[in-house]
Amino acid sequence: MYATERQDAIAAALQSAGRVSVADLAEHFDVTTETVRRDLDALETAGVLRRVHGGAVPVGRSSVVELSVAEREGQHGTAKTAIARAAMRLVPSTFTGSIALDAGTTCAAVAAELARWEPATPGATLTVVTNSVPIAAVLQHSAHVELHLLGGRVRGVTSAAVGTATVEQIAGLRPDVAFVGTNGLSAGFGLSTPDEYEAGVKGAYVLAARRSVVLADAAKHGVEALMRFARLDEIDTLVTDQEPPADLAVALADADVEVVVA
């Protein structure tokens, strides 16, 4: 395979997966890691990608770039649906407790599943707490959901309540399960997001819940956004659509995090 053909294939893989690693590419193309690094350097010079530790991410992704909810709705839809359905195994029909739902499109996929959830006992209800306006809209007419919408300043980018008032409300709660989204999930940095106010809310959910469950598709693996909101050892479960890369898998195991692959 010529270098240009290999680079085109790398660009296609990056577009599909959201991240590529040097080690995986070297194994896939049966070339040395030095060859892969030269390919990535060429693609970075061409403006196709941005080099990060161990691999590359799309050029538009940086520690402070954050797409709006509307822009993210069409991304990795199949993966998010699979993750949501796997997450719902933690909420069987006999579940009678409380759930906290973070903002974001993967949590919105969980909300869509909750809207169709049926309790084993007729008339039973779930208590759902969220800071997300779109998620509240999805669940507001569900007869089996007792919905609590947290207050605060609503960010246009995420359509979610954030700020001191929101964090204080979460700190006064003890939900049985919190489903939390993330922009980044890495072995060294943990869980992260670009915005400090979103980080405050996500971190509050992790601390408040009896069981904190992070939802992250494979495009988030190895990514480090600007603001860390939790260490790996502060979460209980990760639900994802692909096995994490080796370094992240080891770090999750060391932190005693249960990994559920949808």
C-alpha positions in Angstrom: 0.0 0.0 0.0 1.3 3.4 -1.0 1.6 6.1 1.7 -1.2 8.2 0.2 -3.5 5.2 0.2 -2.7 4.5 3.8 -3.2 8.1 4.8 -6.6 8.1 3.1 -7.5 5.0 5.0 -6.4 6.6 8.3 -8.5 9.7 7.6 -11.5 7.5 6.9 -10.9 5.6 10.1 -10.7 8.8 12.1 -13.9 10.1 10.5 -15.7 6.9 11.6 -14.2 6.4 15.1 -13.4 9.9 16.2 -9.9 8.9 17.3 -7.1 6.7 16.1 -4.1 5.2 17.9 -0.6 4.7 16.6 -0.4 1.2 18.0 -3.7 0.1 16.4 -2.8 1.6 13.0 0.6 0.0 13.0 -1.0 -3.4 13.6 -3.8 -2.9 11.1 -1.5 -1.8 8.3 1.4 -4.1 9.3 3.9 -1.2 9.4 6.1 0.3 12.1 4.9 2.8 14.6 7.4 5.3 13.1 5.7 4.9 9.7 2.3 5.6 11.3 3.7 8.7 13.1 5.0 10.0 9.8 1.6 9.5 8.2 -0.1 11.3 11.1 2.4 14.2 10.8 1.6 14.5 7.1 -2.1 14.5 7.8 -1.7 17.1 10.6 0.2 19.3 8.2 -2.6 18.9 5.7 -5.1 20.0 8.4 -6.9 16.7 8.5 -6.2 15.8 12.1 -4.6 16.9 15.4 -1.9 14.8 17.0 -2.5 13.8 20.7 -0.6 11.4 22.9 -0.7 8.0 21.4 -2.6 8.9 18.3 -4.8 11.6 16.7 -8.2 13.2 16.9 -10.2 15.3 14.3 -8.8 18.7 13.7 -11.8 20.5 15.2 -11.4 18.7 18.6 -9.5 20.5 21.3 -9.7 20.7 25.0 -12.0 23.7 24.9 -14.1 22.9 21.8 -17.7 21.9 22.6 -20.4 21.2 20.0 -24.0 22.1 20.8 -26.6 19.5 21.5 -28.1 20.0 18.1 -24.7 19.4 16.4 -24.1 16.3 18.5 -27.5 14.7 18.0 -26.5 13.1 14.7 -23.1 11.8 15.8 -22.6 8.2 16.8 -26.4 7.7 17.0 -26.2 3.9 16.8 -23.5 3.7 19.5 -25.5 6.0 21.8 -28.7 3.9 21.4 -26.7 0.8 22.2 -25.2 2.4 25.3 -28.6 3.6 26.5 -30.1 0.2 26.2 -27.2 -1.4 28.0 -27.5 1.2 30.7 -31.2 0.4 31.2 -30.1 -3.1 32.4 -29.3 -1.2 35.6 -33.0 -0.1 35.8 -35.0 -3.3 35.6 -38.8 -3.3 35.7 -38.6 -4.0 39.5 -36.5 -0.9 40.1 -38.3 1.6 42.4 -35.6 4.1 43.3 -34.3 7.4 42.1 -32.3 8.3 39.0 -30.2 11.4 38.2 -29.8 12.2 34.5 -27.0 14.5 33.3 -27.4 16.6 30.2 -26.1 15.5 26.8 -27.2 13.3 23.8 -26.2 10.0 25.3 -28.2 10.7 28.5 -31.0 11.9 26.2 -30.9 8.4 24.6 -31.3 6.9 28.1 -34.3 9.3 28.7 -35.9 8.0 25.5 -35.6 4.4 26.9 -36.9 5.5 30.3 -40.0 7.0 28.5 -40.8 3.5 27.3 -39.9 1.8 30.6 -42.7 -0.2 32.2 -42.7 -1.0 36.0 -43.3 -4.5 37.1 -45.9 -3.2 39.6 -48.8 -1.4 38.0 -48.8 2.2 39.1 -45.3 2.2 40.4 -43.1 5.3 39.5 -39.5 6.2 39.0 -38.2 9.4 40.5 -36.0 11.1 37.9 -33.9 14.2 38.5 -32.3 16.1 35.7 -30.7 19.5 34.9 -31.4 19.0 31.1 -34.3 20.9 29.6 -34.6 18.6 26.5 -34.5 15.5 28.8 -37.3 17.0 30.9 -39.3 17.5 27.8 -38.9 13.9 26.8 -40.1 12.6 30.2 -42.7 15.2 31.3 -45.7 13.2 30.1 -44.5 9.8 31.3 -47.1 8.5 33.7 -44.5 6.3 35.5 -42.0 9.1 36.0 -42.0 11.6 38.9 -39.9 14.3 37.2 -37.8 16.9 39.0 -36.1 19.6 36.9 -33.2 21.3 38.6 -32.9 25.1 38.4 -30.0 27.3 37.4 -28.7 29.2 34.5 -29.4 27.4 31.3 -26.4 27.2 28.9 -27.4 27.5 25.3 -24.8 25.0 24.1 -26.1 22.1 26.2 -29.6 23.3 27.1 -28.8 22.4 30.7 -29.0 24.2 34.0 -25.6 24.9 35.5 -24.0 27.1 38.1 -23.8 27.3 41.9 -27.5 26.9 42.5 -27.6 23.7 40.4 -24.6 22.2 42.1 -26.1 23.0 45.6 -29.4 21.3 44.7 -27.5 18.2 43.5 -25.4 18.2 46.7 -28.6 18.0 48.7 -29.7 14.8 46.9 -28.8 11.1 47.2 -30.0 9.4 44.0 -29.6 5.7 43.7 -28.1 5.9 40.2 -26.6 8.8 38.3 -26.1 8.5 34.6 -23.4 11.0 33.6 -22.1 11.9 30.2 -18.5 13.0 29.4 -16.5 14.6 26.7 -13.3 12.8 27.6 -12.2 9.6 29.3 -8.5 8.9 29.7 -6.2 6.8 31.8 -4.2 9.6 33.1 -6.7 12.5 33.4 -9.9 10.7 34.2 -13.3 12.2 33.1 -13.4 15.7 31.6 -15.4 18.3 29.8 -14.6 21.6 28.2 -16.7 23.9 30.4 -16.1 24.6 34.1 -19.8 25.0 34.9 -20.7 21.7 33.2 -17.8 20.1 35.1 -19.2 21.3 38.4 -22.6 19.7 37.7 -21.1 16.4 36.5 -18.8 16.2 39.4 -21.7 16.9 41.8 -23.7 14.1 40.3 -20.7 11.7 40.7 -20.3 12.6 44.4 -24.0 12.6 45.2 -25.1 9.3 43.7 -25.0 5.9 45.5 -23.9 4.5 42.1 -22.3 6.7 39.4 -22.5 5.4 35.9 -20.6 7.1 33.1 -21.9 6.8 29.5 -19.2 7.2 26.8 -18.9 6.1 23.3 -15.6 5.0 21.9 -14.9 8.4 20.4 -14.4 9.7 24.0 -11.8 7.0 24.8 -8.4 8.6 25.4 -9.7 12.2 25.0 -8.8 14.9 27.5 -10.9 18.0 27.7 -9.9 21.1 29.7 -11.8 20.5 32.9 -11.6 17.2 34.9 -14.7 16.5 36.9 -13.9 13.1 38.3 -11.1 10.6 38.7 -11.6 7.1 37.5 -11.7 5.8 41.1 -14.6 8.1 41.8 -17.0 6.3 39.4 -18.6 2.9 39.7 -19.5 1.8 36.2 -18.6 2.7 32.6 -21.1 1.9 29.8 -19.5 2.1 26.4 -19.9 0.7 22.9 -16.3 -0.7 22.4 -13.7 -2.3 24.6 -11.4 0.6 25.9 -7.8 0.7 24.6 -5.3 -1.2 26.6 -4.0 1.7 28.7 -7.5 2.9 29.6 -8.6 -0.7 30.3 -5.8 -1.2 32.8 -6.5 2.1 34.5 -10.2 1.3 34.8 -9.4 -2.1 36.2 -7.0 -0.6 38.7 -9.7 1.9 39.8 -12.2 -1.0 40.2 -14.5 0.4 37.6 -17.1 -2.0 36.2 -17.0 -1.9 32.4 -20.1 -2.7 30.4 -19.7 -3.0 26.6 -23.0 -2.6 24.8 
